Each structure stands twice: as structure tokens, then as C-alpha cells.
Amino acid sequence: MFTFLYLFSNLVGYFIGFNFVLKKLKVSEQRLKRAIYLSLLLLAIQMVSSTICELVALDDLAALLLTIILFLAVIRKFLVLTLWQTILIPVIVPIIGQLCFVIVLGLSIKLFGPITV
């Protein structure tokens, strides 16, 4: 249940973040479709890089750096961006995703009570 909650809340957070970023970049054509594609892509890259780092016994910082590097390589194919936008987007969008995760986790604990083992 926790894994599904984590993936779903991150996907929603990434979608909100990409929708915001694409709106600020003045992308008007198929913005919602692009936002969902980029969200799914970032989530898939994050899952793959976390799995690789877990298998090689690296820490979470290595997984984060691998995710940012892989996503930078992919995002350059979808959007024409300046250097500061290329660096800022993979940093800001996961922060928004984690914020949505914290909100959803807090609400679920408030509604369903704490998790006991």
C-alpha cells in the first residue's frame, strides 16, 4: 500500500510540477499531454535508477544524481531549453513531487490512523 501511495503521489506531484513549468515556459500546445508524458518518464527513470543503485549498493544520493543526469539527457529531446532551465527543471519538479507525497501521507495518516507493525 505504501509503495502505491508513494508512486501515485509522486506522479501527481510531478504532473503538477511539469504543468506549472510548461505554463511558465509558455507552452500552450498539448500542455497537459506533455506534462503527463514527462511525469511518467521521470517516474520511470527514478524507479530504474533507484533499482540500479540498490543492486549496486549505492546510497540515495547516487540514485538522485543518476536520475537527474538521465532525465537531463531525455528532456533535451522533448523541449528546447536554455542551460538554466535544463538544470532547474529536474531539481524543482521532484521537490514538488515530494511535497505532494508528504501532504498525501499526512492526510492518509490523519484519516486512517498511524501504521502499526
N, C-alpha and C positions, 0 to 999 in steps of 0.2 A: 504494500500500500504506500509506503514511504517513497519508494522508487517512482511509482506512478505519479505521486503528488509532486515530487521533485521535477520530473520531466515535464509534466503538464504546466506547472507554474513557471518553469524556465522558458518553455515555449511561448506562453502568454506574455511573459516579460520581454522576451526577445522580439516578439511581434510588435508590442507597444513601442519598444525602443527603436526598431527599424522603421516603423511607421512615422515616428517623430523625426528621426534623422532624414528620411526621404522627404518629409514635408519641409524640413529646413533647407534641404538641398534643392527645393523647388521642382521635385519630380511629380508631375501630375498624371502621367500616363501609366495606368495599371499599378498604382502605388500599393494598394492592398495585396495584390497578387505578388508583387516583388517582395513585399515585406514578409509574407508567409514563406516564400521560397528561401529568402535569406535566413529566416528564423529556423526553418527545418535544416538548412545547410549548416548553420552554426551549431545547432544541437547535435547533428550527426558528427561533425568534426570534433566537437567536445567529447562525445562518447568514445570515438575512435582513439583520440589522443589520451584520454584517461585510461582506456583499456591497455594501450601500448605501455604507458608509464607504469601501470600496475603490474604488468607482466615482467617488465624490466626492473622493477623495484625502485622506481624513482619517486620523488615526492610530488605534492600537488603543484608546486611552483613550476616544475618541469612540464607538467601537463598543461598548465596555463600558458606557458611560453610556447609550447608546441601548438596549442590551439590558436593562439594569436598569429603565429607565423604561417600556419596552414590557411587560416582564414584570410590573412592578408594576400596570400597568393591567389586565392579563389576570388576574393572581392574585386580585385583589379580587373578580372574578366567581365564582371557584371556592370560595374559603374566606372565612369571616368572621374577620377578624384585627384585632388591635389595631395601633396605629401602630408600636410597636417590632418586632412580628412581621413587619409588612409591609416594613419596612426591612431587617431582619436576614436573612430567608429568601433574597432574591436575592443576598445577599453570601456567606452561608455555603455554600449548595449549590454554586455554581461553584468555590469553594475545594476542596470535597470532590471535585468532578469533576476538577479539575486534579491533585489528589493521586493519584487513581486513574490518570490519564494518565501521570504520572511513574513510578508503580510499574509499569504495563504496559510503558512504553517501556524502562525499566531492565531488566525481565525479558526483553523481546524482544532487546535488545542483548546481554544475557548469554547467551541461548540461541542466537541466530543470528549473533552477531558484529557488529562495527561496520559502518555503511553506508559504502561507498566509492563515489566518483563518478568 
